[in-house]
Every structure is written in structure tokens, then in C-alpha cells.
Amino acid sequence: MPSTAEERELLDELRELLAATVEDLSVEEVGPDSSLMDDLGVDSLAMLEVIAAIEDRWQIEVSQEQAERLTTVRQIAAHLSEAVAAPAGGTA
């Protein structure tokens, strides 16, 4: 479970983004420990759409290498926490 209000808010936003981006997926189906592929049925094409939506929403860049390591909702949230908190122009 998220330990702070900010983490919970980030997870909620991420759940909504996933539900809006992935076809036939509802917010209720997305849990913090959901595996994108195994639990939510996110295939490689849907993952590209999810990454593009994340980049657009949070104004960050997610490399192909980073995207391949993000396999659960919680991992994406942790990555976003770090990337959003990083100073502009910094490397993640």
C-alpha cells in the first residue's frame, strides 16, 4: 500500500490513465501490484500507447530500456516518483 498521500494520488492517476489507454480495462481492475501483461493483458502495442500517455501526462521521457523494466503498476509509479522529482535536465 502507498505510504503517503502523494503516492496514493500518483497511483490513482496512473490507474485512471491505464484504464483510459488500455482497451477493455477498468480502473477497478488495476491494482498496485498488477502485472501489466499477466494481470491486465497489456500487449506490446498497448504498452507503447501507455508509455506515450505517461510521457504526455507527466512531461517526461521513458527510454525503451526503462519501459522494458516497468512490468507492474507499482514499478511505473516508483519510476514516475523518481522522474517527476528529478530536476529538469537531469538524467534518470
N, CA, C and O of each residue as an XYZ file, in Angstrom:
368
protein
N       0.844     -1.192      0.000
C       0.000      0.000      0.000
C       0.880      1.242      0.000
O       1.940      1.263      0.624
N       0.441      2.255     -0.691
C       1.203      3.504     -0.694
C       1.287      4.083      0.716
O       0.346      3.977      1.503
N       2.423      4.692      1.018
C       2.622      5.182      2.373
C       2.291      6.655      2.535
O       2.120      7.122      3.661
N       2.196      7.392      1.449
C       1.882      8.809      1.568
C       0.710      9.174      0.660
O       0.359      8.442     -0.265
N       0.126     10.315      0.952
C      -0.984     10.794      0.130
C      -0.523     11.040     -1.302
O      -1.265     10.786     -2.251
N       0.710     11.537     -1.457
C       1.239     11.783     -2.802
C       1.367     10.489     -3.587
O       1.033     10.446     -4.771
N       1.847      9.433     -2.939
C       1.985      8.150     -3.611
C       0.618      7.590     -4.000
O       0.454      7.042     -5.090
N      -0.362      7.728     -3.105
C      -1.710      7.242     -3.402
C      -2.297      8.018     -4.582
O      -2.912      7.431     -5.472
N      -2.103      9.333     -4.584
C      -2.615     10.165     -5.667
C      -1.966      9.773     -6.997
O      -2.649      9.701     -8.019
N      -0.661      9.520     -6.990
C       0.047      9.106     -8.193
C      -0.483      7.765     -8.684
O      -0.722      7.592     -9.879
N      -0.669      6.816     -7.770
C      -1.211      5.513     -8.155
C      -2.617      5.653     -8.736
O      -2.947      5.005     -9.729
N      -3.442      6.495     -8.119
C      -4.804      6.698     -8.630
C      -4.779      7.295    -10.036
O      -5.525      6.860    -10.912
N      -3.920      8.291    -10.247
C      -3.805      8.890    -11.579
C      -3.335      7.862    -12.590
O      -3.839      7.809    -13.713
N      -2.373      7.047    -12.194
C      -1.838      6.017    -13.075
C      -2.906      4.977    -13.405
O      -3.015      4.547    -14.553
N      -3.689      4.574    -12.418
C      -4.773      3.615    -12.656
C      -5.775      4.176    -13.666
O      -6.225      3.468    -14.566
N      -6.118      5.463    -13.505
C      -7.057      6.092    -14.441
C      -6.470      6.179    -15.838
O      -7.169      5.943    -16.824
N      -5.179      6.518    -15.930
C      -4.526      6.600    -17.233
C      -4.515      5.232    -17.910
O      -4.793      5.127    -19.105
N      -4.198      4.191    -17.154
C      -4.182      2.839    -17.730
C      -5.567      2.436    -18.230
O      -5.706      1.883    -19.321
N      -6.581      2.717    -17.429
C      -7.950      2.359    -17.826
C      -8.374      3.130    -19.073
O      -9.091      2.594    -19.918
N      -7.938      4.378    -19.194
C      -8.300      5.190    -20.353
C      -7.514      4.777    -21.601
O      -7.984      4.959    -22.725
N      -6.327      4.227    -21.399
C      -5.436      3.913    -22.523
C      -5.604      2.486    -23.025
O      -5.548      2.242    -24.230
N      -5.808      1.548    -22.118
C      -5.877      0.135    -22.486
C      -7.329     -0.255    -22.725
O      -8.185     -0.064    -21.860
N      -7.594     -0.795    -23.888
C      -8.951     -1.197    -24.263
C      -9.486     -2.274    -23.317
O      -8.756     -3.184    -22.924
N     -10.761     -2.161    -22.959
C     -11.454     -3.133    -22.109
C     -10.839     -3.275    -20.709
O     -10.863     -4.359    -20.125
N     -10.292     -2.183    -20.179
C      -9.713     -2.215    -18.845
C     -10.394     -1.144    -18.002
O     -10.528      0.003    -18.430
N     -10.825     -1.528    -16.797
C     -11.466     -0.551    -15.912
C     -10.529     -0.220    -14.758
O      -9.623     -0.990    -14.440
N     -10.754      0.926    -14.140
C      -9.926      1.365    -13.011
C      -9.939      0.315    -11.906
O      -8.914      0.064    -11.274
N     -11.096     -0.297    -11.674
C     -11.228     -1.286    -10.602
C     -10.331     -2.500    -10.813
O      -9.950     -3.163     -9.848
N      -9.994     -2.794    -12.061
C      -9.151     -3.954    -12.361
C      -7.677     -3.693    -12.108
O      -6.887     -4.632    -12.014
N      -7.300     -2.427    -11.997
C      -5.892     -2.054    -11.881
C      -5.508     -1.905    -10.412
O      -5.956     -0.980     -9.734
N      -4.679     -2.822     -9.930
C      -4.178     -2.752     -8.564
C      -2.711     -2.365     -8.569
O      -2.051     -2.468     -9.603
N      -2.188     -1.922     -7.430
C      -0.781     -1.510     -7.369
C       0.197     -2.604     -7.793
O       1.233     -2.319     -8.393
N      -0.133     -3.843     -7.481
C       0.783     -4.939     -7.806
C       0.381     -5.697     -9.065
O       0.905     -6.779     -9.329
N      -0.543     -5.140     -9.844
C      -0.963     -5.788    -11.089
C       0.194     -5.836    -12.078
O       0.892     -4.845    -12.293
N       0.380     -6.999    -12.670
C       1.347     -7.149    -13.756
C       0.668     -6.634    -15.029
O      -0.458     -7.020    -15.343
N       1.361     -5.768    -15.747
C       0.755     -5.192    -16.948
C       0.363     -6.279    -17.943
O      -0.748     -6.269    -18.474
N       1.270     -7.213    -18.191
C       0.981     -8.257    -19.182
C       0.083     -9.358    -18.617
O      -0.945     -9.691    -19.207
N       0.476     -9.923    -17.472
C      -0.219    -11.098    -16.947
C      -1.604    -10.787    -16.383
O      -2.556    -11.527    -16.629
N      -1.718     -9.696    -15.630
C      -2.991     -9.382    -14.970
C      -3.894     -8.473    -15.803
O      -5.116     -8.623    -15.791
N      -3.284     -7.528    -16.527
C      -4.078     -6.522    -17.223
C      -4.158     -6.735    -18.737
O      -4.891     -6.029    -19.429
N      -3.406     -7.707    -19.244
C      -3.481     -8.019    -20.670
C      -2.880     -6.961    -21.581
O      -3.296     -6.816    -22.730
N      -1.896     -6.218    -21.067
C      -1.248     -5.178    -21.873
C      -0.222     -5.850    -22.782
O       0.773     -6.405    -22.314
N      -0.483     -5.790    -24.105
C       0.477     -6.354    -25.050
C       1.493     -5.287    -25.446
O       1.436     -4.164    -24.945
N       2.411     -5.622    -26.327
C       3.496     -4.694    -26.671
C       2.972     -3.416    -27.326
O       3.504     -2.336    -27.070
N       1.958     -3.518    -28.152
C       1.389     -2.327    -28.783
C       0.697     -1.440    -27.739
O       0.864     -0.221    -27.750
N      -0.069     -2.046    -26.854
C      -0.734     -1.284    -25.788
C       0.297     -0.647    -24.870
O       0.084      0.457    -24.368
N       1.428     -1.342    -24.644
C       2.472     -0.782    -23.783
C       3.049      0.487    -24.402
O       3.333      1.450    -23.691
N       3.220      0.493    -25.709
C       3.701      1.705    -26.388
C       2.726      2.859    -26.174
O       3.137      3.997    -25.948
N       1.442      2.555    -26.246
C       0.421      3.583    -26.024
C       0.441      4.069    -24.573
O       0.281      5.261    -24.313
N       0.635      3.156    -23.642
C       0.706      3.516    -22.222
C       1.907      4.420    -21.974
O       1.787      5.445    -21.304
N       3.059      4.046    -22.508
C       4.278      4.844    -22.324
C       4.084      6.234    -22.935
O       4.466      7.234    -22.326
N       3.498      6.305    -24.126
C       3.249      7.609    -24.764
C       2.313      8.456    -23.898
O       2.520      9.662    -23.758
N       1.301      7.838    -23.326
C       0.353      8.565    -22.469
C       1.044      9.050    -21.194
O       0.785     10.162    -20.734
N       1.912      8.231    -20.626
C       2.670      8.612    -19.431
C       3.583      9.787    -19.751
O       3.646     10.758    -18.997
N       4.293      9.693    -20.875
C       5.203     10.772    -21.266
C       4.443     12.077    -21.461
O       4.907     13.144    -21.059
N       3.280     11.984    -22.077
C       2.465     13.176    -22.325
C       1.917     13.752    -21.023
O       1.978     14.962    -20.806
N       1.389     12.904    -20.169
C       0.760     13.357    -18.923
C       1.761     13.977    -17.955
O       1.496     15.030    -17.375
N       2.916     13.326    -17.778
C       3.885     13.792    -16.785
C       5.057     14.561    -17.406
O       5.972     14.970    -16.693
N       5.035     14.757    -18.716
C       6.084     15.520    -19.399
C       7.481     14.980    -19.089
O       8.392     15.728    -18.732
N       7.623     13.664    -19.237
C       8.913     13.019    -19.031
C       9.203     12.159    -20.253
O       8.336     11.953    -21.101
N      10.417     11.668    -20.330
C      10.777     10.750    -21.395
C      11.099      9.401    -20.771
O      11.847      9.319    -19.796
N      10.531      8.351    -21.339
C      10.784      6.987    -20.856
C      11.515      6.248    -21.977
O      10.966      6.043    -23.060
N      12.749      5.856    -21.707
C      13.527      5.154    -22.730
C      12.971      3.746    -22.943
O      12.239      3.216    -22.107
N      13.331      3.163    -24.067
C      12.925      1.782    -24.369
C      13.413      0.843    -23.272
O      12.688     -0.056    -22.847
N      14.642      1.056    -22.819
C      15.217      0.214    -21.772
C      14.420      0.336    -20.468
O      14.135     -0.668    -19.814
N      14.063      1.568    -20.095
C      13.264      1.773    -18.884
C      11.898      1.118    -19.040
O      11.421      0.446    -18.126
N      11.273      1.311    -20.189
C       9.935      0.769    -20.423
C       9.916     -0.749    -20.285
O       8.954     -1.316    -19.768
N      10.965     -1.399    -20.741
C      11.030     -2.863    -20.653
C      11.113     -3.352    -19.211
O      10.693     -4.470    -18.913
N      11.651     -2.523    -18.309
C      11.770     -2.910    -16.896
C      10.499     -2.633    -16.100
O      10.340     -3.139    -14.990
N       9.600     -1.837    -16.659
C       8.370     -1.477    -15.943
C       7.298     -2.520    -16.243
O       6.607     -2.440    -17.258
N       7.169     -3.493    -15.353
C       6.254     -4.596    -15.609
C       5.029     -4.602    -14.698
O       4.069     -5.325    -14.964
N       5.050     -3.801    -13.618
C       3.889     -3.722    -12.737
C       3.479     -2.259    -12.556
O       4.256     -1.344    -12.831
N       2.270     -2.062    -12.098
C       1.756     -0.716    -11.849
C       2.634     -0.020    -10.810
O       2.951      1.160    -10.961
N       3.025     -0.732     -9.765
C       3.852     -0.148     -8.710
C       5.220      0.281     -9.254
O       5.738      1.322     -8.852
N       5.810     -0.504    -10.160
C       7.101     -0.128    -10.742
C       6.978      1.162    -11.556
O       7.868      2.011    -11.512
N       5.890      1.307    -12.290
C       5.674      2.538    -13.053
C       5.532      3.715    -12.099
O       6.120      4.774    -12.322
N       4.751      3.533    -11.037
C       4.553      4.606    -10.062
C       5.882      5.010     -9.421
O       6.144      6.198     -9.238
N       6.718      4.032     -9.082
C       8.023      4.330     -8.481
C       8.895      5.094     -9.475
O       9.578      6.049     -9.106
N       8.867      4.669    -10.732
C       9.638      5.360    -11.771
C       9.148      6.797    -11.922
O       9.950      7.725    -12.032
N       7.847      6.974    -11.927
C       7.284      8.324    -12.056
C       7.679      9.189    -10.868
O       8.020     10.358    -11.048
N       7.641      8.646     -9.670
C       8.027      9.403     -8.478
C       9.450      9.931     -8.620
O       9.731     11.085     -8.299
N      10.336      9.076     -9.102
C      11.731      9.481     -9.279
C      11.872     10.470    -10.425
O      12.549     11.488    -10.283
N      11.243     10.183    -11.557
C      11.394     11.016    -12.749
C      10.790     12.401    -12.558
O      11.360     13.398    -13.000
N       9.641     12.461    -11.903
C       8.971     13.750    -11.696
C       9.720     14.569    -10.661
O       9.745     15.797    -10.745
N      10.332     13.909     -9.684
C      11.065     14.622     -8.633
C      12.458     15.048     -9.101
O      13.073     15.920     -8.486
N      12.963     14.442    -10.182
C      14.295     14.790    -10.681
C      14.305     16.216    -11.225
O      13.322     16.661    -11.819
N      15.395     16.926    -11.027
C      15.471     18.290    -11.549
C      15.414     18.297    -13.070
O      15.874     17.355    -13.715
N      14.857     19.340    -13.636
C      14.753     19.466    -15.086
C      16.133     19.392    -15.695
O      17.081     20.006    -15.204
N      16.238     18.629    -16.780
C      17.521     18.490    -17.444
C      18.405     17.416    -16.823
O      19.471     17.100    -17.351
N      17.968     16.866    -15.718
C      18.732     15.809    -15.065
C      18.524     14.484    -15.778
O      17.604     14.348    -16.585
N      19.357     13.524    -15.490
C      19.192     12.211    -16.093
C      18.590     11.277    -15.078
O      18.908     11.330    -13.890
N      17.721     10.428    -15.557
C      17.040      9.499    -14.646
C      17.673      8.132    -14.749
O      17.248      7.202    -14.064
